[in-house]
Amino acid sequence: MHFLDDTVSDGVREQLFSLGDIPGVLWTPADERPRALILMGHGGGQHKKAPAMVERARRFVLDGGWAVVVADAPGHGDRPTDETFDRLATELQARVGAGEEFAPLMAGFHEVVAGRTVGEWRAVLDAVQRLDGVGAGPVGYFGVSLGCGLGVPFVAAEPRVRSAVLGLGGGAANTGHATRITAPVQFLMQWDDERIPRADGLALFDAFGSAEKTLHASSGRHGELPRFELDANVAFFRRHLGGPPYISGS
């Protein structure tokens, strides 16, 4: 892990890094005590420092005392050009433009990309947990839209994740992964989502194998997730990750 920039603003430390060819950003409180970590997946067409990601990360750091890490997904942010990703994205756009249904196409696209990101995010998690300001404490995951499509297989494969906020996703491709998730899940849906059919979102929620799973459904379209849901996200992670500092065995 190579750090490229390190700044502190209003009590939040922000460190840009690269891990091989994976660019990322780590936010932590300014001290270096061990603490729980939240890995976040950004939305489609966004990147690690999109405004919504920065807002959520700062809330998680300031209100929960947690560390937060985000890596650019392939084809996003500061990632090198990826011919395979670009070809798949172009084909998807053309097929949607020709009138094919968006949701199953996007679900298949997410499944292909997740074949790379699951391993990449586990490597990022390994590297970040070796830092003094994080440590090997509990891990949470947050991801909606693309962050859900890639996050469901990641959470299913990663036993360190103790709780996850997922949403704005669906599709048969992820239901198999969802059945293997047993960590508590908070699932966010937009009832009038023009991209993900309501039935697909409900089917994904139903597929989660978690003994504790809650559905938060709000009126509005795909990009209109209410900002007040962030309060519920903080409360959810506080229940399952606790507050700082994390002390092994406590």
C-alpha positions in Angstrom: 0.0 0.0 0.0 1.5 3.3 -1.1 0.1 6.6 0.4 -0.2 9.5 -2.1 -1.7 12.2 0.1 -2.5 12.7 3.8 -4.7 15.6 5.1 -6.7 16.4 8.2 -9.9 18.5 8.1 -12.3 19.1 11.0 -11.1 16.0 12.9 -11.2 13.6 9.9 -8.0 12.3 8.4 -8.1 11.5 4.7 -5.4 9.4 3.1 -5.3 8.7 -0.7 -3.5 5.4 -1.5 -2.8 2.9 -4.2 -2.6 -0.8 -3.8 -1.0 -2.1 -7.0 -3.2 -0.5 -9.6 -6.2 -0.1 -7.2 -6.7 3.6 -6.2 -8.5 4.2 -2.9 -9.1 6.5 0.0 -9.1 5.9 3.8 -10.9 8.2 6.2 -10.2 7.9 10.0 -10.4 10.0 13.1 -7.2 11.9 13.6 -5.9 9.5 16.3 -4.4 6.1 15.6 -6.3 3.8 17.9 -7.6 0.5 16.6 -11.2 0.8 15.5 -13.9 -0.9 13.5 -13.8 -0.4 9.7 -16.5 0.2 7.1 -15.7 -0.7 3.5 -18.0 1.2 1.1 -18.7 0.5 -2.6 -19.6 3.5 -4.7 -22.4 3.8 -7.3 -22.2 3.3 -11.0 -20.5 6.2 -12.8 -19.2 7.5 -9.5 -15.9 7.1 -7.8 -14.2 6.9 -4.3 -14.5 10.6 -3.6 -18.0 11.3 -5.1 -19.8 13.8 -2.9 -22.3 11.2 -1.6 -19.4 8.9 -0.6 -17.5 11.8 1.2 -20.7 12.8 3.1 -21.3 9.2 4.3 -17.7 8.6 5.1 -17.4 11.8 7.3 -20.7 10.9 9.1 -19.4 7.4 9.8 -16.1 8.8 11.1 -17.5 11.6 13.2 -20.7 10.0 14.5 -19.4 6.4 14.9 -15.6 6.8 15.3 -15.1 4.2 12.6 -12.6 4.0 9.8 -13.9 4.1 6.2 -12.2 2.8 3.0 -13.4 3.1 -0.6 -11.6 1.7 -3.7 -12.4 2.8 -7.3 -14.2 0.0 -9.1 -12.8 -1.0 -12.6 -13.6 1.6 -15.2 -14.2 4.3 -12.5 -12.3 7.1 -10.9 -8.5 6.8 -11.2 -8.5 3.3 -12.5 -6.4 2.6 -15.6 -8.3 2.0 -18.8 -9.8 -1.4 -18.9 -10.7 -2.7 -22.4 -12.9 -5.5 -21.1 -14.8 -3.3 -18.8 -15.2 -0.6 -21.5 -16.5 -3.1 -24.0 -19.0 -4.6 -21.6 -20.3 -1.2 -20.6 -20.6 -0.1 -24.2 -22.5 -3.3 -25.1 -24.8 -2.8 -22.1 -25.6 0.8 -23.1 -26.3 -0.3 -26.7 -28.7 -3.1 -25.6 -30.6 -0.9 -23.2 -30.8 1.7 -26.0 -32.3 -1.0 -28.3 -35.0 -1.6 -25.8 -33.8 -4.5 -23.7 -34.8 -4.5 -20.0 -32.2 -2.7 -17.9 -32.2 -4.7 -14.6 -31.2 -8.2 -15.9 -28.5 -6.7 -18.1 -27.1 -4.7 -15.2 -27.2 -7.7 -12.9 -25.2 -9.8 -15.4 -22.7 -6.9 -15.8 -22.3 -6.7 -12.0 -21.7 -10.4 -11.8 -18.8 -10.2 -14.3 -17.2 -7.2 -12.6 -17.6 -8.8 -9.1 -15.3 -11.5 -10.4 -12.5 -9.0 -10.0 -13.7 -6.7 -7.2 -14.2 -9.4 -4.6 -10.6 -10.3 -4.6 -9.5 -6.7 -4.9 -11.6 -5.5 -1.9 -10.3 -8.4 0.2 -6.8 -7.3 -0.6 -7.6 -3.7 0.4 -9.2 -5.0 3.6 -6.1 -7.0 4.4 -3.8 -4.0 3.8 -5.9 -1.5 5.7 -6.3 -3.7 8.8 -2.6 -3.9 9.1 -2.5 -0.1 9.8 -2.2 1.2 13.4 -5.2 3.5 12.9 -7.5 0.6 12.0 -6.4 -2.8 13.2 -8.1 -6.2 13.0 -11.5 -5.1 14.4 -15.0 -5.8 13.2 -15.9 -4.8 9.6 -19.0 -3.4 8.1 -20.0 -2.9 4.4 -22.1 -0.2 2.8 -23.1 -0.2 -0.9 -26.1 0.8 -3.0 -26.7 0.4 -6.7 -23.4 -0.7 -8.2 -22.1 -0.9 -4.6 -24.9 -3.4 -3.9 -24.4 -5.4 -7.1 -20.7 -5.8 -6.3 -21.2 -5.9 -2.5 -23.5 -8.9 -2.2 -20.9 -11.3 -3.6 -18.2 -9.6 -1.5 -20.1 -9.9 1.8 -21.0 -13.5 0.9 -17.3 -14.3 0.4 -15.9 -12.3 3.3 -16.4 -13.7 6.8 -14.9 -10.6 8.4 -18.0 -8.5 7.5 -20.3 -8.5 10.5 -23.0 -6.2 9.2 -24.0 -4.7 5.8 -26.1 -1.9 4.5 -27.2 -2.8 0.9 -29.8 -1.5 -1.5 -31.1 -0.2 -4.8 -30.3 -3.6 -6.2 -31.9 -6.9 -7.3 -31.7 -9.5 -9.9 -31.4 -13.3 -10.0 -27.6 -13.2 -10.4 -27.2 -12.1 -6.8 -29.8 -14.1 -5.0 -27.5 -17.2 -4.9 -24.8 -15.1 -3.2 -27.5 -13.5 -0.9 -28.5 -16.9 0.5 -24.9 -17.3 1.9 -25.0 -14.0 3.8 -25.8 -14.5 7.5 -24.6 -11.1 8.9 -27.3 -8.6 9.8 -28.5 -6.6 6.8 -30.2 -3.3 6.4 -31.7 -3.2 2.9 -32.7 0.1 1.2 -35.3 0.3 -1.6 -36.9 3.0 -3.6 -40.5 2.1 -4.2 -40.7 3.9 -7.5 -37.2 2.8 -8.8 -37.2 3.1 -12.6 -34.1 0.8 -12.9 -34.7 -2.0 -10.5 -38.2 -3.6 -10.6 -39.8 -3.6 -7.2 -40.2 -7.4 -7.4 -36.5 -7.8 -8.0 -35.6 -5.8 -5.0 -38.0 -7.7 -2.8 -36.7 -11.0 -4.1 -33.1 -10.1 -3.2 -34.2 -9.0 0.3 -36.1 -12.3 0.7 -33.0 -14.3 -0.4 -30.7 -13.0 2.3 -29.9 -15.8 4.8 -29.5 -13.3 7.7 -31.5 -14.0 10.9 -31.7 -10.2 11.3 -32.6 -8.3 8.1 -34.7 -5.1 7.9 -36.2 -3.5 4.8 -36.3 0.3 4.5 -38.6 1.2 1.6 -39.0 4.9 0.6 -41.1 6.6 -2.1 -39.0 8.0 -5.0 -36.9 7.0 -7.9 -33.5 5.2 -8.1 -31.4 8.3 -7.4 -33.7 9.8 -4.7 -32.6 7.9 -1.6 -33.6 10.0 1.3 -30.8 11.7 3.2 -32.4 10.7 6.5 -31.6 7.1 5.8 -28.0 7.9 6.7 -29.2 8.4 10.3 -30.6 4.8 10.2 -27.3 3.6 8.7 -25.3 5.1 11.5 -27.6 3.6 14.1 -27.4 0.2 12.4 -23.6 0.1 12.4 -23.5 1.4 15.9 -25.5 -1.6 17.1 -23.3 -4.1 15.3 -19.8 -2.5 15.2 -19.9 -0.6 18.5 -17.9 2.5 19.0 -14.2 3.3 19.3 -11.7 2.2 20.3 -12.1 -1.5 19.3 -10.4 -3.7 21.9 -9.8 -7.3 20.7 -11.8 -9.7 22.8 -14.0 -7.1 24.4 
